[in-house]
Amino acid sequence: MTTAPTHFDALFAASDDPWRFRSRWYEQRKRTLTLAMLPHARYHRGFEPGCANGELTATLAPRCDELIAWDLSARAVALAQRRLHDQPHVSIEQNAVPEHWPTGRFDLIVISEMAYYLAPAAQKTLARRAADCLTHRGVLVACHWRGPLEDGTTQGQPLHATLQSASGLASVAHYGDADVVLDIWSNDSRSVAESEEIDP
């Protein structure tokens, strides 16, 4: 991890929503785009590293039978646990990737606005570890800000190129605009229509 946990602890000490996930339209729109681009209606087991205060976690939870969410900051974890207290299928813990990783396999891994806090070598390790534990139909989702960064290492577009190259996964979906880049990769490169055997 490049950015120290104390950096995030300080942010959450000053505010329980330091990036204004709840109030910014940019953040609300980004969550809606992420959910809409998921190629499957439901997932058996999901993992969200860097869950912050749990706003994205709360929108992923209804799509998952089981969801594991991690964050570096103890304060963020406490806020996310409070946000998801009525969701027993969601587990929220303090932990760091890629040096630590949950056991088992996943059909959904969501890396949102966190991989650019990692050193370049750790970004590649993150992508490889995610790919190694994906089921065949599982998807790796990445969503990141494209603008300048004050506390990160890599902007969104080159970061996603690194993640795709290191993971070796096929591109399933891509969205980009001036603000955000969103990619979905998988071992299964079929489209939604192909996977549902929809004839033209």
C-alpha positions in Angstrom: 0.0 0.0 0.0 1.4 3.4 -1.0 -1.0 5.7 0.8 -0.7 5.1 4.6 -3.8 4.1 6.6 -3.3 7.2 8.8 -4.2 9.3 5.7 -7.6 7.8 5.5 -8.1 7.8 9.3 -7.5 11.5 9.2 -10.1 12.0 6.4 -12.7 10.0 8.3 -11.9 11.8 11.5 -12.8 15.1 9.8 -16.0 13.8 8.2 -18.0 10.6 8.0 -18.4 11.2 4.2 -15.1 12.9 3.1 -15.7 12.3 -0.6 -19.4 13.3 -0.3 -20.6 9.9 -1.6 -24.1 10.6 -0.3 -24.5 14.1 -1.7 -22.6 14.5 -4.9 -24.4 13.7 -8.1 -21.1 12.5 -9.6 -20.9 9.8 -7.0 -24.6 8.8 -7.3 -24.3 8.6 -11.1 -21.1 6.6 -10.9 -22.8 4.0 -8.6 -25.8 3.8 -11.0 -23.5 3.3 -14.0 -21.6 0.6 -12.1 -24.7 -1.4 -11.2 -26.2 -1.0 -14.7 -23.1 -2.3 -16.4 -22.9 -5.5 -14.3 -23.5 -8.3 -16.8 -25.4 -10.6 -14.4 -28.5 -9.9 -12.4 -27.2 -11.6 -9.3 -23.9 -12.8 -7.8 -23.2 -15.6 -5.4 -20.2 -14.1 -3.7 -18.8 -10.6 -4.0 -15.7 -8.8 -2.7 -15.3 -5.0 -2.5 -11.8 -3.9 -1.2 -11.7 -0.2 -0.2 -15.3 0.1 0.8 -14.9 3.4 2.6 -18.2 4.2 4.5 -20.2 1.6 2.7 -22.3 3.6 0.2 -21.4 1.5 -2.8 -21.5 -1.6 -0.6 -25.1 -0.8 0.2 -26.0 -0.8 -3.5 -24.1 -4.0 -4.2 -25.6 -5.9 -1.3 -29.0 -6.6 -2.9 -27.3 -8.2 -5.9 -25.2 -10.6 -3.9 -25.9 -13.7 -1.8 -22.7 -13.0 0.2 -20.6 -9.8 0.1 -17.3 -9.2 1.8 -16.1 -5.6 2.1 -12.7 -4.4 3.4 -11.2 -1.0 4.2 -7.9 0.2 5.7 -9.5 2.8 8.0 -11.0 1.6 11.3 -13.4 4.6 11.3 -14.5 3.8 7.7 -15.2 0.2 8.7 -17.3 1.2 11.7 -19.3 3.6 9.5 -19.8 0.9 6.8 -20.8 -1.6 9.5 -23.4 0.8 10.8 -24.7 1.5 7.3 -25.1 -2.3 6.6 -26.1 -3.4 10.1 -29.4 -4.9 8.8 -27.7 -7.0 6.1 -26.4 -10.2 7.7 -25.0 -11.5 4.4 -22.5 -8.6 4.3 -19.2 -8.9 6.2 -17.2 -5.7 6.7 -13.6 -5.9 8.1 -10.5 -3.8 8.4 -7.8 -5.2 6.1 -5.5 -4.2 3.2 -5.1 -5.5 -0.3 -3.2 -6.9 -2.1 -1.0 -8.1 0.8 -4.0 -9.7 2.3 -6.8 -11.4 0.5 -10.0 -13.3 1.5 -10.2 -17.0 0.9 -12.3 -18.8 -1.6 -13.6 -17.8 -5.1 -15.7 -14.9 -6.2 -18.0 -14.2 -9.1 -17.9 -10.4 -8.5 -14.9 -8.2 -7.4 -15.4 -4.5 -7.4 -12.4 -2.1 -7.3 -13.8 1.4 -7.1 -11.7 4.5 -6.5 -9.0 2.7 -4.6 -6.4 1.1 -6.9 -4.7 4.4 -7.6 -3.6 4.6 -3.9 -1.4 1.5 -4.5 2.1 1.5 -5.9 2.4 0.3 -9.5 3.7 -3.1 -8.5 0.9 -3.6 -6.0 -1.6 -2.6 -8.7 -0.4 -5.6 -10.8 -0.5 -7.9 -7.8 -4.1 -6.8 -7.1 -5.2 -7.6 -10.6 -3.5 -11.0 -10.6 -5.0 -11.9 -7.2 -8.4 -10.9 -8.4 -8.1 -12.9 -11.6 -6.8 -15.9 -9.8 -9.9 -16.2 -7.5 -12.6 -15.4 -10.1 -15.0 -18.1 -11.1 -15.3 -18.7 -14.9 -18.3 -16.4 -15.2 -17.1 -14.0 -12.6 -16.3 -10.4 -13.3 -13.7 -7.9 -12.2 -15.1 -4.4 -12.1 -12.9 -1.3 -11.9 -14.1 2.3 -11.7 -11.8 5.3 -11.2 -11.6 9.1 -11.5 -9.8 10.2 -14.6 -8.7 13.6 -13.4 -5.5 14.8 -11.5 -4.8 13.1 -8.2 -3.5 14.8 -5.0 -2.9 11.6 -3.1 -2.8 8.8 -5.6 -0.2 7.3 -8.0 -1.9 6.6 -11.3 -4.8 8.3 -13.2 -7.8 6.2 -14.2 -7.1 5.4 -17.9 -3.5 4.1 -17.5 -4.4 2.4 -14.3 -7.1 0.4 -16.0 -4.7 -0.6 -18.8 -2.4 -1.9 -16.1 -5.2 -3.8 -14.4 -6.3 -5.5 -17.6 -2.8 -6.4 -18.7 -1.9 -7.9 -15.4 -5.1 -9.8 -14.9 -5.1 -11.3 -18.4 -8.9 -11.1 -18.4 -11.1 -10.3 -21.5 -12.9 -7.0 -21.7 -16.7 -7.3 -21.3 -17.8 -3.7 -21.0 -16.2 -0.2 -21.0 -17.5 3.2 -20.3 -15.5 6.5 -20.2 -16.2 10.2 -20.1 -14.2 13.2 -19.1 -14.5 12.3 -15.4 -14.6 8.6 -14.9 -13.5 5.3 -16.5 -15.4 2.1 -15.8 -14.3 -1.4 -17.1 -15.6 -4.9 -16.6 -13.3 -7.9 -17.3 -14.0 -11.6 -17.1 -12.8 -15.1 -18.2 -16.1 -15.3 -20.0 -16.1 -12.8 -22.9 -19.7 -13.5 -24.0 -22.1 -10.6 -24.1 -25.3 -10.5 -21.9 -27.3 -11.5 -25.0 -25.0 -14.3 -25.8 -24.9 -15.7 -22.3 -28.8 -15.7 -22.3 -28.8 -17.2 -25.8 -30.9 -14.4 -27.2 -31.3 -14.7 -31.0 -31.2 -11.6 -33.2 
